[in-house]
């Protein structure tokens, strides 16, 4: 596999899949968080500093056809500011403007194509009326798959080299994330610096973790995390579980959870996790106390109880001080820490103490020499909210892609280039 740092782009045009799916202000359409744009800068700069031309393609949101509110135009001023140069813009990724502008693109120039999801061929997902029959859906999907290949093939004609640097969409078998790679020879397709760093961080955790290895799993549902938990039980020494899914485990153990979130159909799954952890010698830690509220509201009345003794009509929305101390001790004595998911409803300050404490503990463990990987939107948001992004080893941009990779799944965007 070709590595971007070893490739000289001089005199070539490179088409680069980036992830500019950034949040925009709903009224002004100004970019409110440029993290993903900054993540692509190193790859872009490498191409143009070598003397190559850079064609960028990305999606934004989930448009159904061409929708102006999902245009990538708001990205332009932010990208130009970071690069310190003018960035060209094609108002249609497959139209005449794109064809002409890519042909005329000169070494050192950067061109951004309009949202690739303006075309349903990108996702290979047809837009059909609700009245469509199963046969109609099947036929439409088959036809769209053919057109998806045609879209990828056309985009491939714009350049001599393909670079995928959009880890956030690497788990999607889309035209620009996987299919397009088929139209480039092995020596002319590669990952960008961002994907390489993502894979390096995750492979370090999955394949070469320093011991003790602690995974901190939070979030609302067991069903969202069961696959990654199952995969990690063969690797970790400690598994900390927090967040809303705590109460499915507590209920499975016979505890009283009041109105706390619980997946009644996943009680057997929770029991199986507990049994597997015990059989494998994994130290599985659940919260011992929690902060309970009389309603899901920032102004709710609260009280603290044992995690398995929540009054009827009340719900657990954060872990308590005893749990925080228990979890902190384990994290601070770890050599590898993977954190995915909050400990409570951290969006409300009243229920953010547990998540904030974990964020600070992970940063402190990093300072002590541990390798720490943060993934998942809420965990990343918590790290950023507490100003700790530069105090941990790696913050993944992946979200769903990271989860699937950590679950042991093959990601189409990775397989298309790495071939495994």
DABEL-V565009 format. One record per residue. N is the residue number from 1. RES is the residue in one small letter. SS is DSSP state (helix for helix, strand for strand, loop for the rest). BURIAL is # if it has 24 or more other C-alpha atoms within 12 Angstrom, else .. Layout:
BEGIN
N,RES,SS,BURIAL / N,RES,SS,BURIAL
END
This chain:
BEGIN
1,x,loop,. / 2,x,loop,. / 3,x,loop,# / 4,x,helix,# / 5,x,helix,. / 6,x,helix,. / 7,x,loop,# / 8,x,loop,. / 9,x,loop,# / 10,x,loop,. / 11,x,loop,. / 12,x,loop,# / 13,x,strand,# / 14,x,strand,# / 15,x,strand,# / 16,x,strand,# / 17,x,strand,# / 18,x,loop,# / 19,x,loop,# / 20,x,loop,# / 21,x,loop,# / 22,x,loop,# / 23,x,loop,# / 24,x,strand,# / 25,x,loop,. / 26,x,loop,. / 27,x,loop,. / 28,x,loop,. / 29,x,loop,. / 30,x,loop,. / 31,x,strand,# / 32,x,loop,. / 33,x,loop,. / 34,x,loop,# / 35,x,helix,# / 36,x,helix,# / 37,x,helix,# / 38,x,helix,# / 39,x,helix,# / 40,x,helix,# / 41,x,helix,# / 42,x,helix,# / 43,x,helix,# / 44,x,helix,# / 45,x,helix,# / 46,x,helix,# / 47,x,helix,# / 48,x,helix,# / 49,x,helix,. / 50,x,loop,# / 51,x,loop,# / 52,x,loop,# / 53,x,strand,# / 54,x,strand,# / 55,x,strand,# / 56,x,strand,# / 57,x,strand,# / 58,x,loop,# / 59,x,loop,# / 60,x,loop,# / 61,x,loop,# / 62,x,loop,# / 63,x,loop,# / 64,x,loop,. / 65,x,loop,# / 66,x,loop,. / 67,x,loop,. / 68,x,helix,. / 69,x,helix,# / 70,x,helix,# / 71,x,loop,# / 72,x,loop,# / 73,x,helix,# / 74,x,helix,# / 75,x,helix,# / 76,x,helix,# / 77,x,helix,. / 78,x,helix,# / 79,x,helix,# / 80,x,helix,# / 81,x,helix,. / 82,x,helix,. / 83,x,helix,# / 84,x,loop,. / 85,x,loop,. / 86,x,loop,. / 87,x,loop,# / 88,x,strand,# / 89,x,strand,# / 90,x,strand,# / 91,x,loop,# / 92,x,loop,# / 93,x,loop,# / 94,x,loop,# / 95,x,loop,. / 96,x,helix,. / 97,x,helix,. / 98,x,helix,# / 99,x,helix,# / 100,x,helix,. / 101,x,helix,# / 102,x,helix,# / 103,x,helix,. / 104,x,helix,. / 105,x,loop,# / 106,x,loop,. / 107,x,loop,# / 108,x,loop,# / 109,x,loop,# / 110,x,strand,# / 111,x,strand,# / 112,x,strand,# / 113,x,strand,# / 114,x,loop,# / 115,x,loop,# / 116,x,helix,# / 117,x,helix,# / 118,x,helix,# / 119,x,loop,# / 120,x,loop,# / 121,x,loop,# / 122,x,loop,# / 123,x,loop,# / 124,x,loop,# / 125,x,loop,# / 126,x,loop,# / 127,x,loop,. / 128,x,loop,. / 129,x,loop,. / 130,x,loop,. / 131,x,loop,. / 132,x,loop,. / 133,x,loop,. / 134,x,helix,. / 135,x,helix,. / 136,x,helix,. / 137,x,helix,. / 138,x,helix,. / 139,x,helix,. / 140,x,helix,# / 141,x,helix,. / 142,x,helix,. / 143,x,helix,. / 144,x,helix,# / 145,x,helix,# / 146,x,helix,. / 147,x,helix,# / 148,x,helix,# / 149,x,helix,# / 150,x,helix,# / 151,x,helix,# / 152,x,helix,# / 153,x,helix,# / 154,x,helix,# / 155,x,helix,# / 156,x,helix,# / 157,x,loop,# / 158,x,loop,# / 159,x,loop,# / 160,x,loop,# / 161,x,strand,# / 162,x,strand,# / 163,x,strand,# / 164,x,strand,# / 165,x,loop,# / 166,x,loop,# / 167,x,helix,# / 168,x,helix,# / 169,x,helix,# / 170,x,loop,# / 171,x,loop,# / 172,x,loop,# / 173,x,loop,# / 174,x,loop,# / 175,x,loop,# / 176,x,loop,# / 177,x,loop,# / 178,x,loop,# / 179,x,helix,# / 180,x,helix,# / 181,x,helix,# / 182,x,helix,# / 183,x,helix,# / 184,x,loop,# / 185,x,loop,. / 186,x,helix,. / 187,x,helix,. / 188,x,helix,# / 189,x,strand,# / 190,x,strand,# / 191,x,strand,# / 192,x,loop,# / 193,x,helix,# / 194,x,helix,# / 195,x,helix,# / 196,x,helix,# / 197,x,helix,# / 198,x,helix,# / 199,x,helix,# / 200,x,helix,. / 201,x,helix,# / 202,x,helix,# / 203,x,helix,. / 204,x,helix,# / 205,x,helix,# / 206,x,helix,# / 207,x,helix,. / 208,x,loop,. / 209,x,loop,# / 210,x,loop,. / 211,x,loop,# / 212,x,loop,# / 213,x,strand,# / 214,x,strand,# / 215,x,strand,# / 216,x,strand,# / 217,x,strand,# / 218,x,loop,# / 219,x,loop,# / 220,x,loop,# / 221,x,loop,# / 222,x,helix,# / 223,x,helix,# / 224,x,helix,# / 225,x,helix,# / 226,x,helix,# / 227,x,helix,# / 228,x,helix,# / 229,x,helix,# / 230,x,helix,# / 231,x,helix,# / 232,x,helix,# / 233,x,loop,# / 234,x,loop,# / 235,x,loop,# / 236,x,loop,# / 237,x,loop,# / 238,x,strand,# / 239,x,strand,# / 240,x,strand,# / 241,x,strand,# / 242,x,loop,# / 243,x,loop,# / 244,x,loop,# / 245,x,loop,# / 246,x,helix,# / 247,x,helix,# / 248,x,helix,# / 249,x,helix,# / 250,x,helix,# / 251,x,helix,# / 252,x,helix,# / 253,x,loop,# / 254,x,loop,. / 255,x,loop,. / 256,x,strand,# / 257,x,strand,# / 258,x,loop,# / 259,x,loop,# / 260,x,loop,# / 261,x,loop,# / 262,x,loop,# / 263,x,loop,# / 264,x,helix,. / 265,x,helix,. / 266,x,helix,# / 267,x,helix,# / 268,x,helix,. / 269,x,helix,# / 270,x,helix,# / 271,x,helix,. / 272,x,helix,. / 273,x,helix,# / 274,x,helix,# / 275,x,helix,. / 276,x,helix,. / 277,x,helix,# / 278,x,helix,. / 279,x,helix,. / 280,x,helix,. / 281,x,loop,. / 282,x,loop,# / 283,x,strand,# / 284,x,strand,# / 285,x,strand,# / 286,x,strand,# / 287,x,loop,# / 288,x,loop,# / 289,x,strand,# / 290,x,strand,# / 291,x,strand,# / 292,x,strand,# / 293,x,strand,# / 294,x,loop,# / 295,x,loop,. / 296,x,loop,# / 297,x,loop,. / 298,x,loop,. / 299,x,loop,. / 300,x,loop,. / 301,x,loop,. / 302,x,strand,# / 303,x,strand,# / 304,x,strand,# / 305,x,strand,# / 306,x,strand,# / 307,x,loop,# / 308,x,loop,# / 309,x,strand,# / 310,x,strand,# / 311,x,loop,# / 312,x,loop,. / 313,x,loop,. / 314,x,loop,# / 315,x,strand,# / 316,x,strand,# / 317,x,strand,# / 318,x,strand,# / 319,x,strand,# / 320,x,loop,# / 321,x,helix,# / 322,x,helix,. / 323,x,helix,# / 324,x,helix,# / 325,x,helix,. / 326,x,helix,# / 327,x,helix,# / 328,x,helix,# / 329,x,helix,. / 330,x,helix,# / 331,x,helix,# / 332,x,helix,# / 333,x,loop,# / 334,x,loop,# / 335,x,loop,# / 336,x,strand,# / 337,x,strand,# / 338,x,strand,# / 339,x,strand,# / 340,x,strand,# / 341,x,loop,# / 342,x,loop,# / 343,x,loop,# / 344,x,loop,# / 345,x,loop,# / 346,x,loop,# / 347,x,loop,# / 348,x,loop,. / 349,x,helix,. / 350,x,helix,# / 351,x,helix,# / 352,x,loop,# / 353,x,helix,# / 354,x,helix,# / 355,x,helix,# / 356,x,helix,# / 357,x,helix,# / 358,x,helix,# / 359,x,helix,# / 360,x,helix,# / 361,x,helix,# / 362,x,helix,# / 363,x,helix,# / 364,x,helix,# / 365,x,helix,# / 366,x,helix,# / 367,x,helix,. / 368,x,loop,. / 369,x,loop,. / 370,x,loop,# / 371,x,strand,# / 372,x,strand,# / 373,x,strand,# / 374,x,strand,# / 375,x,loop,# / 376,x,loop,# / 377,x,helix,# / 378,x,helix,# / 379,x,helix,# / 380,x,helix,# / 381,x,helix,# / 382,x,helix,# / 383,x,helix,# / 384,x,helix,# / 385,x,helix,. / 386,x,loop,# / 387,x,loop,. / 388,x,loop,# / 389,x,helix,# / 390,x,helix,. / 391,x,helix,# / 392,x,loop,# / 393,x,loop,# / 394,x,strand,# / 395,x,strand,# / 396,x,loop,# / 397,x,loop,# / 398,x,loop,# / 399,x,loop,# / 400,x,helix,# / 401,x,helix,# / 402,x,helix,# / 403,x,helix,# / 404,x,helix,# / 405,x,helix,# / 406,x,helix,# / 407,x,loop,# / 408,x,loop,. / 409,x,loop,. / 410,x,loop,. / 411,x,loop,# / 412,x,helix,# / 413,x,helix,# / 414,x,helix,# / 415,x,helix,# / 416,x,helix,# / 417,x,helix,# / 418,x,helix,# / 419,x,loop,. / 420,x,loop,.
END
